[in-house]
Amino acid sequence: MHHSRLCALLIDCNASNVEEAARFWADALGRPIDRSHPGTRGNYVMLETPPDEPIVQIQRVDHESRVHVDIETDDIAAEVARLEKLGATVSKRLERWVVMQAPTGQRFCVVKIQRPGFPKNANRWE
């Protein structure tokens, strides 16, 4: 048995200046930049997250700009296996997360628990 839930929306920006991109998205979404968050570093900028809402992170990337979701789980291997049974494929296994591709072509990541309160609002999988 394991749990998983939507964790984050990541806004991948193919831009030279991640700070400018983050300022746009902070203003557009009405969420200030969270400078004190440990996830704000280098090519990553976190926006403030209200309780019980998904994280929004802006990241500078070398591929095309897009938005992807992260699914957080207490068992990455079990969640990846569950998603593979649904038709997703593994694109890349990294040290702390797995990049997957949905049967419809979208990329997404399976990550360890990121938000407080887990497993509140999470699905329980047998």
C-alpha positions as CSV (number, residue, x, y, z in Angstrom):
1,M,0.0,0.0,0.0
2,H,1.2,3.5,-0.7
3,H,-0.2,7.1,-1.1
4,S,0.1,9.8,-3.7
5,R,-1.3,13.2,-4.5
6,L,-0.8,16.2,-6.8
7,C,2.1,18.0,-5.3
8,A,3.2,20.9,-7.6
9,L,2.8,22.7,-10.9
10,L,6.2,23.5,-12.4
11,I,6.4,26.2,-15.0
12,D,9.3,25.4,-17.2
13,C,10.6,28.5,-18.8
14,N,13.1,28.5,-21.7
15,A,14.3,32.0,-20.7
16,S,17.7,33.5,-20.0
17,N,16.4,35.2,-16.8
18,V,14.4,33.0,-14.4
19,E,13.9,36.0,-12.1
20,E,12.0,37.9,-14.8
21,A,9.9,34.8,-15.5
22,A,9.2,34.3,-11.8
23,R,8.1,37.9,-11.4
24,F,5.6,37.5,-14.3
25,W,4.1,34.3,-12.8
26,A,4.1,35.7,-9.3
27,D,2.1,38.7,-10.5
28,A,-0.1,36.6,-12.8
29,L,-1.0,34.1,-10.1
30,G,-1.1,36.6,-7.2
31,R,1.5,34.6,-5.3
32,P,4.6,36.4,-4.1
33,I,8.1,34.9,-4.7
34,D,9.2,32.9,-1.6
35,R,12.9,33.8,-1.3
36,S,13.2,31.9,2.0
37,H,12.1,28.6,0.6
38,P,15.0,26.1,0.2
39,G,13.7,25.4,-3.3
40,T,14.5,28.9,-4.4
41,R,18.0,28.6,-5.7
42,G,19.9,28.7,-9.0
43,N,17.5,28.0,-11.8
44,Y,14.5,27.5,-9.5
45,V,12.1,30.1,-7.9
46,M,9.3,29.1,-5.5
47,L,6.1,31.1,-5.2
48,E,4.4,31.3,-1.8
49,T,2.0,28.4,-1.3
50,P,-1.3,28.8,0.6
51,P,-2.1,25.8,2.9
52,D,-3.6,22.8,1.1
53,E,-2.8,24.1,-2.4
54,P,-0.2,22.7,-4.8
55,I,3.3,24.2,-4.9
56,V,4.1,26.5,-7.9
57,Q,7.7,26.5,-8.9
58,I,9.3,28.4,-11.8
59,Q,12.3,26.8,-13.4
60,R,14.7,27.7,-16.1
61,V,15.1,24.9,-18.7
62,D,16.8,24.3,-22.0
63,H,13.9,22.5,-23.6
64,E,10.7,24.2,-24.8
65,S,8.6,26.1,-22.3
66,R,5.8,24.1,-20.8
67,V,4.0,23.3,-17.6
68,H,4.3,19.9,-15.9
69,V,2.9,18.4,-12.7
70,D,4.7,16.6,-9.9
71,I,3.0,13.7,-8.1
72,E,4.3,13.2,-4.5
73,T,4.3,9.8,-2.9
74,D,5.5,7.9,0.1
75,D,6.8,5.1,-2.2
76,I,8.3,6.3,-5.5
77,A,8.9,2.8,-6.9
78,A,5.3,1.7,-6.2
79,E,3.8,4.8,-7.7
80,V,6.0,4.5,-10.8
81,A,4.8,0.9,-11.2
82,R,1.2,1.9,-10.7
83,L,1.5,4.6,-13.4
84,E,3.3,2.2,-15.8
85,K,0.2,-0.1,-15.5
86,L,-1.9,2.9,-16.6
87,G,0.3,3.3,-19.7
88,A,2.9,5.8,-18.6
89,T,6.6,5.2,-19.4
90,V,9.7,6.1,-17.6
91,S,11.8,8.8,-19.4
92,K,14.5,9.2,-16.8
93,R,15.3,7.9,-13.3
94,L,17.2,10.5,-11.3
95,E,18.5,10.4,-7.8
96,R,15.5,12.0,-6.1
97,W,12.7,11.7,-8.6
98,V,11.5,9.9,-11.8
99,V,10.5,11.7,-15.0
100,M,7.6,9.9,-16.7
101,Q,5.6,10.4,-19.9
102,A,1.8,10.0,-20.0
103,P,0.3,7.9,-22.9
104,T,-0.9,11.3,-24.2
105,G,2.7,12.7,-24.4
106,Q,2.9,15.0,-21.4
107,R,5.9,14.7,-19.1
108,F,5.5,14.7,-15.4
109,C,7.5,13.7,-12.3
110,V,7.1,11.4,-9.4
111,V,8.7,12.8,-6.3
112,K,9.2,12.1,-2.6
113,I,6.8,13.9,-0.2
114,Q,7.2,17.7,-0.6
115,R,4.2,19.3,1.1
116,P,3.3,19.2,4.8
117,G,0.3,17.2,6.0
118,F,0.9,14.1,3.9
119,P,-1.1,11.9,3.4
120,K,-4.0,14.4,3.8
121,N,-5.9,14.6,0.6
122,A,-3.8,11.7,-0.9
123,N,-5.1,8.7,-2.6
124,R,-4.4,5.3,-1.0
125,W,-3.3,2.6,-3.4
126,E,-3.3,-1.1,-2.7
